[in-house]
Amino acid sequence: MKFKHFGYPAHFICADRCRFHLATQVGKYIVSTVGAFFPSPEGKMEIIGIDRFFETMVFKCGKICKRADCRCNMPETNGRELDMAGYETAGEAQAGHKKMIKKWTEKQKEAE
């Protein structure tokens, strides 16, 4: 299965204030991990969900973004997560992102 990595976050409305983000297209799905949320530059890191500083969510891919003001070339999503995991540390989030990629790769292979 082919993977495509992106340098932009693929979810979370305040992702522009997250210092950690990974996004990987896995076939028909995108795995997005965000965290290290600093709502204000001089503030401290805050949770992004219940008891978590980092999270991974999986979404079905839509059309590729072609907006001239964006140029990210990422698949759009409808915002409905299909899977999710939360973490406390960046290391856990990175490992969790890889684990979610593996899980959704296997799901697609089973469906073929």
ABEGO torsion letter per residue (X at the ends): XBBBBBABBABEAAAAABABBBBBBBEABBBBBBEGBBABAABBBBBABBGBABBBBBBBBBBBBABAAAGAGBBBBAGBBABBBBBABAAAAAAAAAAAAAAAAAAAAAAX
